[in-house]
Amino acid sequence: MALNKDEVASIVTKFGKNEKDTGAEEVQVALLTERINQLTEHCKHFKKDKSGQRGLLIQVGKRRRVLKYIQRTNLERYRSLIKELGLRK
């Protein structure tokens, strides 16, 4: 269920400034989005897994807070990240 090293490395190189830049807000949002997608698929298969659903909601809240921070500090960076990840319709 967790992201493996290869998935994390590919996301970090795509959204970060270099291959070790895991603290950048864009990288954090991208990693949370991938994790949320995996948990969503898990919750579709296992409907009675309440701890999984709770974990999903916690991850969504974390992503929302980081996105709110990005939106507050740099609106253009926020818009490009949302478009690239396909989060808003």
VOPAKOL-680088 format. One record per atom (N, C-alpha, C, O): y, x, z. Coordinates in pm, whole numbers, padded with zeros to 5 digits, always signed. Each point is the difference from the previous one (the first is absolute). Example, Ala and Ser with C-alpha at 12.3 -4.5 7.8 and 13.67 -1.06 7.14 Angstrom:
<nodes>
-00569+01319+00780+00119-00089+00000+00120+00090+00000-00002+00104+00066+00107-00139-00138+00119+00082+00006+00109-00077+00073+00111+00051+00017
</nodes>
This chain:
<nodes>
-00119+00081+00000+00119-00081+00000+00126+00085+00000+00100-00039-00060-00103+00151+00124+00119+00084+00006+00018+00071-00134-00094+00011-00080+00215+00037+00057+00028+00075-00121-00064+00137+00011+00008+00064+00105-00070-00018-00213-00057+00134+00005+00106+00103-00041+00110-00036-00042-00144+00162+00056+00097+00107-00023+00053+00002-00142+00117+00029-00023-00204-00059-00073+00044+00003-00139+00102-00109-00030+00098+00024-00071-00122-00144+00124+00095-00110-00021+00134+00031+00064+00105-00023-00060-00108+00076+00181+00123+00034+00070+00075+00109-00076+00122-00008-00016-00194+00109-00030+00063+00110-00073+00065-00048-00128+00109+00045-00035-00174-00135-00036+00058-00050-00125+00125-00083+00025+00097+00009-00075-00098-00088+00181+00118-00081+00034+00114+00089+00045+00116-00023-00037-00146+00126+00116+00104+00090+00048+00063+00078-00115+00122+00017-00002-00202+00030-00092+00057+00074-00113+00080-00091-00091+00096+00045-00063-00134-00171+00054+00073-00093-00087+00135-00039+00059+00099-00007-00072-00094-00020+00204+00121-00052+00061+00078+00104+00080+00118-00022+00028-00179+00133+00010+00068+00100+00082+00072+00105-00083-00014+00006-00122+00090+00077+00192+00071+00108-00067-00096+00114-00033+00016+00067-00102-00115-00044+00189-00104+00098-00027-00132-00053+00055-00005-00112+00050-00101+00192-00058-00133-00051+00038-00020-00014+00150-00099-00060+00042+00190+00113+00039-00013-00010+00145+00104-00092+00062+00014-00004+00122+00059-00070-00203+00110-00083+00047-00051-00140+00039+00025-00097-00072-00095+00089+00184-00055-00128+00042+00098-00081+00083-00026-00117+00028+00136+00176+00013+00094-00070+00086+00107-00076-00073+00075-00077+00061-00064+00095-00192+00102-00071-00076-00026-00150+00005-00115-00045+00001+00223-00032+00002-00015-00144+00014-00077-00062-00117-00079-00092+00019+00103+00143-00139-00071-00053-00116-00150+00023+00012-00080-00087-00036+00042+00203+00085-00142+00032+00017-00060-00091+00107-00111-00051-00017+00183+00030+00127-00050-00087+00105-00023-00141-00051-00102-00060+00030+00197+00008-00108-00014-00136-00053-00117-00007-00099-00075-00097+00001+00060+00199-00084-00109+00001-00098-00136+00005+00070-00093-00070-00039+00082+00153+00143-00126+00009+00075-00029-00131+00073-00115-00046+00001+00217-00014+00059-00021-00128+00067-00039-00108-00100-00084-00085+00031+00143+00087-00150-00033-00099-00101-00146+00012-00043-00069-00101-00015+00023+00222-00005-00140+00021-00039-00094-00047+00111-00102-00064-00028+00136+00096+00151-00081-00044+00115+00000-00152+00012-00104-00059+00029+00219-00003-00052+00011-00146+00006-00087-00064-00107-00066-00101+00024+00066+00159-00143-00083-00053-00108-00148+00007+00036-00075-00094-00028+00033+00205+00091-00139+00012+00041-00035-00101+00109-00106-00062-00004+00195+00046+00102-00026-00095+00108+00000-00144-00050-00074-00084+00052+00156+00055-00151+00001-00134-00057-00134-00033-00064-00053-00110+00018-00001+00205-00094-00131-00022-00061-00108-00014+00107-00091-00082-00013+00100+00160+00119-00096-00009+00109+00006-00138+00065-00103-00061+00028+00224+00012-00004+00016-00130+00068-00045-00116-00090-00038-00105+00051+00043+00123-00182-00051-00104-00090-00151-00012+00013-00055-00111-00008-00014+00223+00028-00145-00002+00011-00047-00041+00138-00100-00071+00014+00172+00115+00089-00040-00025+00138+00107-00084+00068+00088+00053+00068-00096-00183-00086+00104-00091+00046+00008-00010+00152+00106-00033+00054-00214+00061+00016+00000-00013+00145+00037+00129+00073-00004+00004+00123+00039+00099-00196+00038+00127+00061+00145-00008+00046+00092+00036-00073-00074-00084+00194+00135-00021+00052+00071+00131+00031+00122+00007-00013-00195+00096+00054+00065+00128+00026+00048+00063-00131+00102+00068-00001-00175-00090-00106+00044+00048-00130+00126-00071-00046+00090+00062-00057-00084-00193+00083+00120-00076-00036+00120+00046+00082+00112+00009-00051-00136+00021+00178+00109+00048+00086+00048+00136-00049+00121+00025-00004-00214+00062-00032+00038+00130-00054+00080-00012-00128+00094+00076-00023-00131-00173-00060+00073-00024-00123+00144-00042+00029+00093+00050-00062-00076-00140+00156+00135-00045+00036+00084+00113+00059+00120+00007-00024-00182+00080+00101+00071+00115+00057+00047+00093-00112+00114+00047+00003-00200-00020-00101+00037+00086-00112+00113-00061-00083+00090+00071-00044-00096-00203+00023+00106-00067-00076+00133+00011+00075+00104+00021-00062-00108-00035+00193+00122+00013+00079+00058+00140-00006+00122+00016-00008-00207+00085+00013+00046+00139-00011+00066+00023-00135+00108+00060-00008-00173-00108-00099+00057+00018-00133+00133-00071-00014+00092+00051-00062-00082-00170+00121+00124-00076-00008+00114+00073+00070+00113+00002-00049-00143+00059+00165+00104+00074+00072+00046+00123-00076+00120+00029-00005-00213+00044-00056+00039+00118-00077+00079-00041-00123+00097+00067-00036-00137-00176-00030+00074-00048-00116+00140-00046+00039+00096+00022-00075-00083-00084+00190+00131-00043+00046+00091+00121+00025+00119-00004-00030-00177+00111+00084+00075+00123+00021+00047+00060-00133+00115+00040-00013-00205-00035-00084+00036+00054-00132+00109-00085-00064+00094+00053-00059-00106-00184+00071+00099-00090-00058+00137+00020+00065+00102-00005-00068-00102+00029+00197+00125+00018+00072+00067+00133-00034+00123+00008-00006-00202+00097-00017+00057+00132-00023+00029+00028-00146+00102+00061-00032-00190-00104-00059+00018+00032-00141-00058-00114-00084-00120-00006-00023+00206-00084-00021-00044-00121-00069-00065+00030-00135-00097-00065-00038+00150+00163-00033-00057+00032-00132-00142+00056+00013-00087-00034-00080+00065+00118+00180-00134+00055+00025-00096-00113+00039-00117+00002-00039+00166-00098+00116-00080-00116+00041-00043-00081-00122-00117-00036-00013+00212+00009-00075-00032-00081-00119-00100+00069-00091-00090-00065-00054+00104+00194+00037-00094+00071-00088-00141+00005+00063-00100-00009-00070+00094+00024+00203-00130+00002+00068-00069-00135-00008-00121-00006-00026+00195-00101+00046-00055-00135-00008-00054-00026-00141-00108-00058-00017+00185+00101-00082-00043-00021-00139-00125+00081-00032-00091-00049-00067+00088+00173+00114-00114+00087-00030-00128-00047+00067-00108+00008-00059+00120-00057+00182-00119-00047+00072-00035-00145-00034-00111-00045+00028+00205-00028-00087-00026-00139-00036-00011-00090+00122-00088-00087+00005+00176+00105+00093-00012-00077+00124+00068-00137-00009-00057-00099+00046+00174+00092-00103+00071-00127-00007-00017-00059-00139-00008+00071-00100+00001-00202+00096-00016-00066-00129+00135-00035-00058+00007-00057-00109
</nodes>
